[in-house]
C-alpha cells in the first residue's frame, strides 16, 4: 500500500542539510515547513493499520465509534505556509500552460533543456528527479534552486504518483502557488481519494502524503499536561517537533489494529494545543460539507462530523450529496462539476 523512492528522499534531505541558513530562510518564507516531512520516518505498519479504519461513506476515519479526519485548518497549521490565502483554492482550468512552459517558468531553463528531459510514464508526462537534482545542485540562481527543490518535494513526497519522477499535474498546482493559492485542499483531496481507492481495492499504492498524514495522527495522541509556551512562538514548528520525537518502530500491524480497535474518546487529544484557528471552514456555498479539488480528481469531507477536534459539539450532518463530488478528471462532465465547486468556494 505504501511505496516510496527512499533514495530520492535521502538525496533531498542531503541537499537541504547542506544549504546555508539564508537559503533555508528563503525557502521557508515561500513554502513553509515542507522540508521537515523528509525527517518523518514512515511507520508502514501503523499506516497500513490506520488505512483500514478509513470510512469511504463519510470520508473520515472511524476508530471504534470515534470519528477523526485531517482538516484544512490542521494541515495549514502543520505546514505553516505563510504566503497563502485559505479561501483561494487550486482549480484545474482548461487553458493551462503546457508542461514545458510550466517547467521553463519554475526552473528558468530553456525550452530545449526541458523538452529533452520530459518522459512519458503511463498516461502522464513527468520529469525525472535526477534531472531536477542536477539543476538544484548546479543552478546559479538561488531562487530557482529553491523553487525547483520545492517542486521536487511536492512531486516526490506530497503527490508521489510516479516513483522517482515529478508528475505534470503536480507542476500545474505548483505553478499557481506564487499567486497565493493554498495547496492544502488539493493535498487533502488526493489523500482522501487515495485512501478510498485503497479501501475499495483492498490494496493498491497510496499516492497521498503519508508523512503528513502520520504527523497529523501523532498530533492527536500527543498527551500534554500543559501547553508549552513554544506553541505560541512565531518560530515554533509542530512538524519539526513530531519529526524529532523518538517513536517505537517494532509494533506490528496486528498490534496497531488491536490498539485502534480499542480506542476510546479519552485516548484522543481532541483539540491539539498547537491549533489556533481564527475561523473553522465547515461548509461551502449551499453545501453542508467542504468539496475539495485535487490535482487528479475531486472529493469532499464534512468537518461537522469532527467538530470535537475544535472542542465543539459534534453531530452527523446530511451527507447524502457528498458522493456526487467524488470524481476523476477523466470522468465525463467533470468541467461543469469543477465550476460548481469553484463557485461554492467563492461563496465561502
FENFEN-V947065 format. One record per backbone hydrogen bond with DSSP energy under -1.0 kcal/mol. NH is the residue of the N-H (numbers start at 1). CO is the residue of the C=O. If there is no record, write none. Layout:
# FENFEN-V947065
NH_CO / NH_CO
This chain:
# FENFEN-V947065
6_4 / 9_5 / 10_6 / 11_7 / 12_8 / 13_9 / 14_10 / 15_11 / 16_12 / 17_13 / 18_14 / 19_16 / 24_20 / 25_21 / 26_22 / 27_23 / 28_24 / 29_25 / 30_27 / 31_27 / 32_28 / 33_79 / 36_33 / 37_34 / 38_35 / 39_36 / 44_42 / 47_43 / 48_44 / 49_45 / 50_46 / 51_47 / 53_50 / 54_51 / 55_60 / 59_55 / 60_55 / 61_68 / 62_53 / 63_66 / 66_63 / 68_61 / 75_71 / 76_72 / 77_73 / 78_74 / 79_75 / 80_76 / 84_82 / 85_180 / 88_85 / 96_94 / 102_98 / 103_99 / 104_100 / 105_101 / 106_102 / 107_103 / 108_104 / 114_110 / 115_111 / 116_112 / 117_114 / 119_126 / 121_124 / 124_121 / 126_119 / 127_166 / 129_164 / 132_128 / 133_129 / 134_130 / 135_131 / 136_132 / 137_133 / 138_134 / 139_135 / 145_141 / 146_142 / 147_143 / 148_144 / 149_145 / 150_146 / 151_147 / 152_148 / 153_149 / 154_150 / 155_151 / 156_152 / 157_153 / 158_153 / 159_154 / 161_159 / 165_162 / 166_127 / 168_125 / 171_167 / 172_168 / 173_169 / 174_170 / 175_171 / 176_173 / 177_174 / 179_176 / 180_177 / 181_176 / 182_88 / 187_183 / 188_184 / 189_185 / 190_186 / 191_187 / 192_188 / 193_189 / 194_190 / 195_191 / 196_192 / 197_193 / 198_194 / 199_195 / 200_196 / 201_197 / 202_198 / 206_1 / 210_208 / 213_209 / 214_210 / 215_211 / 216_212 / 217_213 / 218_214 / 219_215 / 220_217 / 221_218 / 223_221 / 231_228 / 232_229 / 233_230 / 236_233 / 241_237 / 242_238 / 243_239 / 244_240 / 256_252 / 257_253 / 258_254 / 259_255 / 260_256 / 261_257 / 262_258 / 263_260 / 267_264 / 268_265 / 269_220 / 270_268 / 275_272 / 284_289 / 287_284 / 290_301 / 292_299 / 294_297 / 298_327 / 299_292 / 301_290 / 305_302 / 306_303 / 309_306 / 310_307 / 311_308 / 312_307 / 315_304 / 322_319 / 324_321 / 325_322 / 326_323 / 327_298 / 329_296 / 331_328 / 334_331 / 337_333 / 338_334 / 339_335 / 340_336 / 341_337 / 342_338 / 343_339 / 344_340 / 345_341 / 346_342 / 348_345
